[in-house]
Structure formats: C-alpha cells, structure tokens
Amino acid sequence: MTSDLQLLSNITPSTSTDNVTISNGTGLRIANVGSSSLDQLLPLQDQVPTESSTQSFTLSFSPAHASDQSPSLDLIVDLPAPHVNSHPMQTRFKSGIIKSCHGFLAAKSTSGPSPFHEPQTYSQAANVSEWNHAMVDEFLALEKQHTWTLVPYQPSMNIVDCKWVFKLKKNADGSISRHKARSVANGFHQEAGLDYDETFNPVVKHSIVQLILALAAQYHWSIKQLDVKNAFLHGVLHEEYTSTGIHVNQSKCATDLLLKAGMNQCKPCSTPCLPTTKLLKFDGTPLSDPTLNRSLVGGLQYLTFSKPDIAFVVNTFCQFMHTPIDTHFAAVKLMLRYLVGNLTHGIHFTSGDVHLQAYSDADWAGDVNDRRSTIGYVVFLSNNPISWCAKKQNTVSCSSTEAEYRALAITAVELSWLRQLLQDLHIFLDHPPCSLV
C-alpha cells in the first residue's frame, strides 16, 4: 500500500498469498483482486484537490481460497491531498512533460601499447619493438656525443632524473615515417646559479634555411632533407624542383592547423586581417580556456617560415598570448580563413644576380595600447626573399624619423650578418648590399 497516488501506475496486482497486517494487528492474506481495482483508483490522480481536501478509496481483503475461513475485510483509506504548488512559474512537470534519465557508462580502454600511437610513459613503450629501437638509437647517439660524464656519487649532489618523450614522425600523406624517442632531463629540479649558470638551445635561424634554398636555386644544387636522430623537427617542409626554380610551401602544416580549429571547410577570405581594425588589450571578454588560441597562434608563427605575408599579423597575435580575449580569437579565425584560400602558396626561388637588397619600414606609434612603433623588413638574395621580420620596438619613438632610423639600423644588422654568412660559404656578392626605406 502507498499514500502516493503518483506511484499507482507502477503497481501490478499481487498474486502472492502472503499476509498483510493492518492497524488492529489482524493478519489477513492478500487476495488477487485483479487490475480493475487499480483502474478505479487511477482517475483520482486527475482530480485537482484543494489544500483541505482528502482522497478516499477502499481496499478489499478476502480469503485467497474458498476453504480458508478467514473473514473478509473492507479497508477504507483516507489519504491527504498532495501539496499543490501554487507558484506562477510554469515548469515541464506542470505541463506533463516528463523525460526519462539516461545513464552513461564510462569505459576505460584496455587496448595495449601500439606502434601507431605515441606512448606517454616508458612502461607503455617498452613493450613495442619500434619504440625500443628508437630509445636505443637515442641512447647510442647521446653516448657518441659524450653528453654526460660518469662520476662517483656525492651526498651533496642534486640528482636530476630524466624521462622519455616519444614522437611519431609522419609523411605528407599521414603515413608513419619513423619512431622518435628523446631522453630529456627534468630541469625543474635544478636551481639557477646553484646547479647551472647559463642555458642554451642550439637552433637554426629560418633565414639560414632560406639562404641555402636560394643558393641551391642559383647554382642548381641537389637538395636532400636530413633528419638527425636525436633532434626533433616541428613540421615538414615541402620543396618542389621545377625548370624555373624551387617552390617551398607548408600546405600539410596549414591543413593540420585548420583541422585542429575545425575550420577546414570554412569560406576563404582575401586578406589575413581587417586593415582598419586594431586589436586592443581589454576590448572584449577574456577566454575561459585560452589553450586553443595559444596553440593556433603558435602554429601560425611556424607558418611564417614560408608565408611572409602573415608575419605582421602573427606578430600582433603573439603580443596577447598571456590574456587573450574573444576579439583576439576572432582575428585568429579570420587569419585561418585566409589560409583556406592559399594552402599551396609559398616561396618560389629562382636564379639571378647574386646581390643582397633589403626593404624596411616602420609604423610610427601604430600600437594604440602603448604607442610603440612596429618595424618590418625583408631581405632579398637576387629576387628571392631569404629573411623577414615584423617586430614591435622596445621603446616609444618620439618621431616618425626616429622610428624609421631604428628600423634601418636593425635591417643593416641583418644585412651585415647575411653578408658574413655568405663569405663563410665562399660566396661573394656581385654588388655591395643596399637597404631601401
């Protein structure tokens, strides 16, 4: 028995012969009276009771068998009316809209280590032969380069442990090129000035690669892309030899960036930014999770290797990496739409006279946030762009002349360095370098 009429629709007739005890202590067997008794009670649910009304119904208890001499009993039950919600707010329950709750089961993957996935720990990689070979190659390369020296342990030493980082190198079509493993030290266990004095990270400038490609087109050198076993490359550079030179693009990297943002099917636009729009530091709502924005801007910064046309806009994005807002993210998505229309665009290197020529400019007080100027330059070897930069000046320039002179000075430094690099390669210029403002 229940006093909640809402539960009557879930009750089925009893077919057992168990005893039921009523308030006077008399035990009676439950008789199977069928479902008709329930049908008579259900209409009571549709009545709208008042706060003082009650609802009554009768339960009949009779012997389950004819031989049973137990007396029959009619039990009248008075139930208080259910509480009526008189609040004017209309809810789904008041409108008779009731949805069942669907449960979800979280299942943990039990798939074992695979050579087609990047393991996160050493124990996952140790059971795969491909990753074992990659770790052996890394270890042998480190020993060959004398990366460390074995010394007796002293209690005063700060032991810095290492961990393995695993990476799949893929071809342009997505197939696996090789398995790479790198042993890295957990440097966060060290303290500057106590465990070490200085740090360095030997990397190559993008202008050196561009210079070599320009020289290869000039002298018709053959090009081979090499991969050092104990070094990581951040992407794939596609070069194509033609009868007129070398064409370089990063279409695979740009496509991956669009897939990450879910914008590979979006409509293209003709410009990487809105020329009349300036990004402000606080003109918008901060992003609740800036991870995607920072990842996309980092990918765009790598794309400037073969797309100098986006260097200025990407430099602007990088100035707001610490606290990006929604307007900054909208500008990043506009840049991605620009990439959709020129995925295969890049740099075409051709042969010509060997001479250095540079162009520089400055946007005086162009940044509305701090009124600092932005300088930009591009250096050509023959007709091939080999070095370019867009960077905000460190201090505020008092005049446009000062901003232009600073841009010219930075460009002259780059020209001097490239000229010295060419001399180291035993390549001499036909004409002295020149810079135009």
Secondary structure as the mmCIF struct_conf table of DSSP 4:
data_model
#
loop_
_struct_conf.conf_type_id
_struct_conf.id
_struct_conf.beg_label_comp_id
_struct_conf.beg_label_asym_id
_struct_conf.beg_label_seq_id
_struct_conf.end_label_comp_id
_struct_conf.end_label_asym_id
_struct_conf.end_label_seq_id
BEND BEND1 SER A 3 SER A 3
HELX_RH_3T_P HELX_RH_3T_P1 LEU A 5 ASN A 10
STRN STRN1 ASN A 19 THR A 21
TURN_TY1_P TURN_TY1_P1 SER A 23 ASN A 24
STRN STRN2 GLY A 27 ARG A 29
HELX_LH_PP_P HELX_LH_PP_P1 ILE A 30 ALA A 31
BEND BEND2 SER A 35 SER A 35
HELX_RH_AL_P HELX_RH_AL_P1 SER A 36 LEU A 41
HELX_RH_3T_P HELX_RH_3T_P2 LEU A 42 ASP A 46
TURN_TY1_P TURN_TY1_P2 GLU A 51 SER A 52
STRN STRN3 THR A 54 PHE A 61
BEND BEND3 ALA A 64 HIS A 65
TURN_TY1_P TURN_TY1_P3 ALA A 66 SER A 67
HELX_LH_PP_P HELX_LH_PP_P2 SER A 70 SER A 72
STRN STRN4 LEU A 73 PRO A 80
HELX_LH_PP_P HELX_LH_PP_P3 ALA A 81 VAL A 84
BEND BEND4 PRO A 88 PRO A 88
TURN_TY1_P TURN_TY1_P4 ARG A 92 GLY A 96
HELX_LH_PP_P HELX_LH_PP_P4 SER A 100 GLY A 103
TURN_TY1_P TURN_TY1_P5 PRO A 115 PHE A 116
BEND BEND5 HIS A 117 HIS A 117
BEND BEND6 GLN A 120 THR A 121
HELX_RH_AL_P HELX_RH_AL_P2 TYR A 122 ALA A 125
TURN_TY1_P TURN_TY1_P6 ALA A 126 ASN A 127
HELX_RH_AL_P HELX_RH_AL_P3 SER A 129 LYS A 144
TURN_TY1_P TURN_TY1_P7 GLN A 145 HIS A 146
TURN_TY1_P TURN_TY1_P8 PRO A 155 SER A 156
STRN STRN5 CYS A 162 LYS A 170
TURN_TY1_P TURN_TY1_P9 ALA A 172 ASP A 173
BEND BEND7 GLY A 174 GLY A 174
STRN STRN6 ILE A 176 ALA A 185
HELX_RH_3T_P HELX_RH_3T_P3 GLY A 187 HIS A 189
STRN STRN7 ALA A 192 ALA A 192
TURN_TY1_P TURN_TY1_P10 GLY A 193 ASP A 195
STRN STRN8 TYR A 196 TYR A 196
BEND BEND8 ASP A 197 ASP A 197
HELX_RH_AL_P HELX_RH_AL_P4 HIS A 206 TYR A 219
TURN_TY1_P TURN_TY1_P11 HIS A 220 HIS A 220
TURN_TY1_P TURN_TY1_P12 LYS A 229 ASN A 230
BEND BEND9 HIS A 234 GLY A 235
STRN STRN9 HIS A 238 THR A 242
TURN_TY1_P TURN_TY1_P13 SER A 243 THR A 244
STRN STRN10 GLY A 245 ASN A 249
HELX_RH_AL_P HELX_RH_AL_P5 SER A 251 ALA A 261
TURN_TY1_P TURN_TY1_P14 GLY A 262 GLY A 262
TURN_TY1_P TURN_TY1_P15 ASN A 264 GLN A 265
BEND BEND10 CYS A 266 CYS A 266
HELX_LH_PP_P HELX_LH_PP_P5 LYS A 267 PRO A 268
BEND BEND11 SER A 270 CYS A 273
TURN_TY1_P TURN_TY1_P16 PRO A 275 THR A 276
BEND BEND12 LYS A 281 GLY A 284
HELX_LH_PP_P HELX_LH_PP_P6 THR A 285 THR A 285
STRN STRN11 PRO A 286 PRO A 286
HELX_LH_PP_P HELX_LH_PP_P7 LEU A 287 LEU A 287
BEND BEND13 SER A 288 SER A 288
TURN_TY1_P TURN_TY1_P17 PRO A 290 PRO A 290
HELX_RH_AL_P HELX_RH_AL_P6 THR A 291 LEU A 303
TURN_TY1_P TURN_TY1_P18 THR A 304 SER A 306
HELX_RH_3T_P HELX_RH_3T_P4 PRO A 308 ILE A 310
HELX_RH_AL_P HELX_RH_AL_P7 ALA A 311 CYS A 318
TURN_TY1_P TURN_TY1_P19 GLN A 319 PHE A 320
BEND BEND14 MET A 321 THR A 323
STRN STRN12 ILE A 325 ILE A 325
HELX_RH_AL_P HELX_RH_AL_P8 ASP A 326 VAL A 340
TURN_TY1_P TURN_TY1_P20 GLY A 341 THR A 344
STRN STRN13 ILE A 347 PHE A 349
STRN STRN14 LEU A 356 ASP A 363
TURN_TY1_P TURN_TY1_P21 TRP A 364 ALA A 365
TURN_TY1_P TURN_TY1_P22 VAL A 368 ASP A 370
STRN STRN15 THR A 374 LEU A 381
TURN_TY1_P TURN_TY1_P23 SER A 382 ASN A 383
STRN STRN16 ASN A 384 LYS A 392
BEND BEND15 ASN A 394 THR A 395
BEND BEND16 CYS A 398 SER A 399
HELX_RH_AL_P HELX_RH_AL_P9 SER A 400 ASP A 424
TURN_TY1_P TURN_TY1_P24 LEU A 425 HIS A 426
BEND BEND17 ASP A 430 HIS A 431
STRN STRN17 CYS A 434 LEU A 436
#
